[in-house]
Amino acid sequence: MKKVFALILMCLMMVGCGGGKGTDGKLRIVTSFYPIYIDALNLAGNVDGVEVVNLTKPQTGCLHDYQLTTEDMKMLETADIFVVNGFGMESFLDKVIESHSGMKVIDLSKVEDITPIIENDEVNPHVWLSVTYNKRQIIELSNRLSELDPDHSLEYKKNALDYVTRLDALREEMHSALDFLPHKDIVTFHEAFPYFAKEFDLNIIAVVEREPGTEPTPKELEETIEKLKAVETKVIFTEPQYSPKAAEAIARETGAKIFTLDPIVTGEATPDAADAYINGMRLNMSTLQTALR
């Protein structure tokens, strides 16, 4: 009997036997990775009694094949709300939902007016790189947070309006800078930029690595080289999260110049990250202006 009592007491003392608030009693919002953290931070980072934390480490990048760690599972035990990008990005989502039945999940793929891009029979999940779609995700997040935490609804909605206004200004700035570039053909590092390209009328003629971290086959290298040789402005865009080795090999064969585009998937999850998306997109805009002039 004493052993049974001790076991029950231990479970009650553990934060998150059924999911719950952080150790300081705040409503804890956990986000799956960096771009979602930035969104949630802008909506809830200054709300009293609410804490926003990011699940994955600063260098994690996209979550295509991410495996949850013991630390991740412990963090999820303290979550009241888990916010995810969806569209297949978080391959571990079903496992999380099954293991944490008391936790509320906000899936930002449920926005009705986002049209997913289908590639090789799979949905491309990198929707946040469209400013328009990121704005719609922000609105969806605001609505869902207001439903789950009505006490702070006015704050979430005000913060969403402020951030959406800034995103509208960013989108206008980027269109002014990119719409009339003389060249539009680009080679990107992996499949992160189709939504970005669609929004700003760029033409992705080839991708260096279909799967990030997996070097292209000789046939894929040859195809990319031939496509680059056929266009006037030869540029390849690498990503700061991955080795540029394959891109450099293509550049040697074609004379292409290498630049960097950031999918904004890595960074320190601190209160200072609220401007990281806007700053990153502006840097991408400046890079494209230089590369495609």
Secondary structure, DSSP 4 states (H G I P E B T S, - for coil): -HHHHHHHHHHHHSTTSS----TTS-EEEEESSHHHHHHHHHHHTTSTTEEEEESS-TT----TT----HHHHHHHHT-SEEEE--TTS-TTHHHHHHH-TTSEEEEGGG-TT--PPEETTEE---GGGSHHHHHHHHHHHHHHHHHH-GGGHHHHHHHHHHHHHHHHHHHHHHHHHHTT-S--EEEESSTT-HHHHHHTT-EEEEES-SSTTSPPPHHHHHHHHHHHHTSSS-EEEE-TTS--HHHHHHHHHH--EEEE---S-----SGGGGGHHHHHHHHHHHHHHHH--
